Amino acid sequence: MILVTGSAGKTGRAVIHALSEKGAHVRALVHRPDQIQAVESSGAQDVHIGDMNSIPNMKRAMQGVRAVYHICPNVSQEEIDIGQAAIAAAGTVGVEHFVFHSVLKPQTEAMRHHWNKLRVEEQLIESRLPYTILQPAAYMQNILAHWESILSEGIYPVPYPADTRLSLVDLLDVAQAASIVLTEPGHHFAIYELVGIEGLSQTEVAAILSQELGRPVRVSAVPLEAWQDQAKDTGLGDYQIETLASMFRYYQHFDFLGNPQVLGWLLKRSPNSFSAFVKRTVRERLHQERA
Ligand SMILES: NC(=O)c1ccc[n+]([C@@H]2O[C@H](COP(=O)([O-])OP(=O)(O)OC[C@H]3O[C@@H](n4cnc5c(N)ncnc54)[C@H](OP(=O)(O)O)[C@@H]3O)[C@@H](O)[C@H]2O)c1
């Protein structure tokens, strides 16, 4: 049995699905009862409801579990405490393999949520548990937050300059890599960067969208202050807004680039390109509309 924490989010559901495709038995830790259906339809056989901040809750969820795939909620102020609770619980119940869903370049102190993940990595390395750390780049799926405006207005908005270059990764490739390290031997005490493509400017992203959608899409660089005001209106907390704004400033100054070789080696094929991701999304949306 493999426990997936943070399981009802997009990462958790993708990992559960990839694991169940490999025939693995998955227990999902969810936060609320209304999340049970989402994880069961992704393939979880067993569901526990609990708070990741609570060591007793985490111990209960880890009873009888061989491996843990730990996913902290996105941009959580409690990332270090949650990581500590998960690692402590795993150590006391005898989990054989702890896999941590980290992030690409956690050593960037200017991005608080990356730096917090580095602290969790450090605790895990010093825990004596057999571990694997996965460090994914930004997901291609993040663009789906703007899918409607891309389709209806031909505008792809980003809170950094259009020439900012980012490496991206398809979440499906990340989930497949997670399923490989959790079910195949040879990945203890390893740290893997999961990067799908070498790096695209936002103008290049818009050009690929134009080509694949068959209509013009242009990138629109939104001033950071305007993004912060919009984020406040949507109810995002001050910590999350400040942390994400510091990430966007970092992107503007330094780009955010990685190398896809490690992911290709793990998957034994080339990682999915951004064009392939857009093609698949168009197919999936058409299918959903027809259903
Ligand atoms: N997006 C990217 O491009 C990217 C790239 C690399 C790494 N990552 C990392 O991926 C991770 C997951 O991101 P995501 O967007 O898939 O996650 P998410 O949507 O934030 O999902 C996390 C899940 O955890 C639950 N949760 C929150 N607090 C909890 C608690 N105290 N106890 C138990 N469950 C709790 C949430 O439920 P509620 O709805 O009840 O809060 C939600 O279902 C993050 O750590 C992020 O840094 C993301």
The ligand as an SDF file (V2000), in Angstrom:
LIG
                    3D

 48 52  0  0  0  0  0  0  0  0999 V2000
    1.9800   23.9610   -9.7950 N   0  0  0  0  0  0  0  0  0  0  0  0
    3.2300   23.7870  -10.1540 C   0  0  0  0  0  0  0  0  0  0  0  0
    3.6620   24.2110  -11.2230 O   0  0  0  0  0  0  0  0  0  0  0  0
    4.1760   23.0350   -9.2320 C   0  0  0  0  0  0  0  0  0  0  0  0
    5.4680   22.7410   -9.6740 C   0  0  0  0  0  0  0  0  0  0  0  0
    6.3250   22.0410   -8.8210 C   0  0  0  0  0  0  0  0  0  0  0  0
    5.9040   21.6690   -7.5610 C   0  0  0  0  0  0  0  0  0  0  0  0
    4.6420   21.9890   -7.1760 N   0  0  0  0  0  0  0  0  0  0  0  0
    4.2190   21.5810   -5.8120 C   0  0  0  0  0  0  0  0  0  0  0  0
    3.1550   20.6720   -5.9250 O   0  0  0  0  0  0  0  0  0  0  0  0
    2.4980   20.6120   -4.6550 C   0  0  0  0  0  0  0  0  0  0  0  0
    1.0350   20.3500   -4.8440 C   0  0  0  0  0  0  0  0  0  0  0  0
    0.4110   21.3450   -5.5640 O   0  0  0  0  0  0  0  0  0  0  0  0
   -1.1430   21.1760   -5.9580 P   0  0  0  0  0  0  0  0  0  0  0  0
   -1.5210   22.4650   -6.6280 O   0  0  0  0  0  0  0  0  0  0  0  0
   -1.3520   19.8880   -6.6390 O   0  0  0  0  0  0  0  0  0  0  0  0
   -1.7790   21.0750   -4.5190 O   0  0  0  0  0  0  0  0  0  0  0  0
   -3.0930   21.6880   -3.9120 P   0  0  0  0  0  0  0  0  0  0  0  0
   -4.1490   21.9070   -4.9410 O   0  0  0  0  0  0  0  0  0  0  0  0
   -2.6860   22.8180   -3.0310 O   0  0  0  0  0  0  0  0  0  0  0  0
   -3.6280   20.3990   -3.1240 O   0  0  0  0  0  0  0  0  0  0  0  0
   -3.2340   20.0100   -1.9090 C   0  0  0  0  0  0  0  0  0  0  0  0
   -4.3490   19.2530   -1.2080 C   0  0  0  0  0  0  0  0  0  0  0  0
   -3.9790   19.2300    0.1690 O   0  0  0  0  0  0  0  0  0  0  0  0
   -5.1280   19.5310    0.9520 C   0  0  0  0  0  0  0  0  0  0  0  0
   -4.7290   20.1340    2.2280 N   0  0  0  0  0  0  0  0  0  0  0  0
   -4.4980   21.4470    2.5260 C   0  0  0  0  0  0  0  0  0  0  0  0
   -4.1520   21.5870    3.8170 N   0  0  0  0  0  0  0  0  0  0  0  0
   -4.1860   20.3340    4.3630 C   0  0  0  0  0  0  0  0  0  0  0  0
   -3.9470   19.8240    5.6670 C   0  0  0  0  0  0  0  0  0  0  0  0
   -3.5690   20.6160    6.6840 N   0  0  0  0  0  0  0  0  0  0  0  0
   -4.1000   18.5140    5.8710 N   0  0  0  0  0  0  0  0  0  0  0  0
   -4.4840   17.6700    4.8670 C   0  0  0  0  0  0  0  0  0  0  0  0
   -4.7010   18.0920    3.6040 N   0  0  0  0  0  0  0  0  0  0  0  0
   -4.5650   19.4090    3.3580 C   0  0  0  0  0  0  0  0  0  0  0  0
   -5.9220   20.4820    0.0980 C   0  0  0  0  0  0  0  0  0  0  0  0
   -7.2690   20.4600    0.5320 O   0  0  0  0  0  0  0  0  0  0  0  0
   -8.0800   21.8240    0.8020 P   0  0  0  0  0  0  0  0  0  0  0  0
   -8.7130   22.1200   -0.5110 O   0  0  0  0  0  0  0  0  0  0  0  0
   -9.0360   21.4470    1.8610 O   0  0  0  0  0  0  0  0  0  0  0  0
   -7.1280   22.8780    1.2460 O   0  0  0  0  0  0  0  0  0  0  0  0
   -5.7360   19.9020   -1.3010 C   0  0  0  0  0  0  0  0  0  0  0  0
   -6.6640   18.9090   -1.5840 O   0  0  0  0  0  0  0  0  0  0  0  0
    2.8710   21.8970   -3.9200 C   0  0  0  0  0  0  0  0  0  0  0  0
    3.7120   21.5740   -2.8360 O   0  0  0  0  0  0  0  0  0  0  0  0
    3.6440   22.6960   -4.9570 C   0  0  0  0  0  0  0  0  0  0  0  0
    4.6520   23.4950   -4.4010 O   0  0  0  0  0  0  0  0  0  0  0  0
    3.7560   22.6340   -7.9720 C   0  0  0  0  0  0  0  0  0  0  0  0
  1  2  1  0
  2  3  2  0
  2  4  1  0
  4  5  1  0
  4 48  2  0
  5  6  2  0
  6  7  1  0
  7  8  2  0
  8  9  1  0
  8 48  1  0
  9 10  1  0
  9 46  1  0
 10 11  1  0
 11 12  1  0
 11 44  1  0
 12 13  1  0
 13 14  1  0
 14 15  2  0
 14 16  1  0
 14 17  1  0
 17 18  1  0
 18 19  2  0
 18 20  1  0
 18 21  1  0
 21 22  1  0
 22 23  1  0
 23 24  1  0
 23 42  1  0
 24 25  1  0
 25 26  1  0
 25 36  1  0
 26 27  1  0
 26 35  1  0
 27 28  2  0
 28 29  1  0
 29 30  1  0
 29 35  2  0
 30 31  1  0
 30 32  2  0
 32 33  1  0
 33 34  2  0
 34 35  1  0
 36 37  1  0
 36 42  1  0
 37 38  1  0
 38 39  2  0
 38 40  1  0
 38 41  1  0
 42 43  1  0
 44 45  1  0
 44 46  1  0
 46 47  1  0
M  CHG  2   8   1  16  -1
M  END
$$$$
